[in-house]
């Protein structure tokens, strides 16, 4: 005996929801748009947090200055060798 809450099979879903049905296509489009909007909002929040983290960097830190000089020297060396 199967439980009443068992998920329908693929064949049952295909029989109930036809791909060429405009209502199904519209519903699918709405679901996709909602999910994409969710993804964009999530990414925007992450970008905002990353920007806040960058703004917290102490630009007067002598170690940061030394690291920047090393990166610049390395870049210039590679640039001059190419």
Residue pairs with C-beta under 8 A, 6 or more apart in sequence:
8 16
17 24
18 24
19 25
57 64
58 64
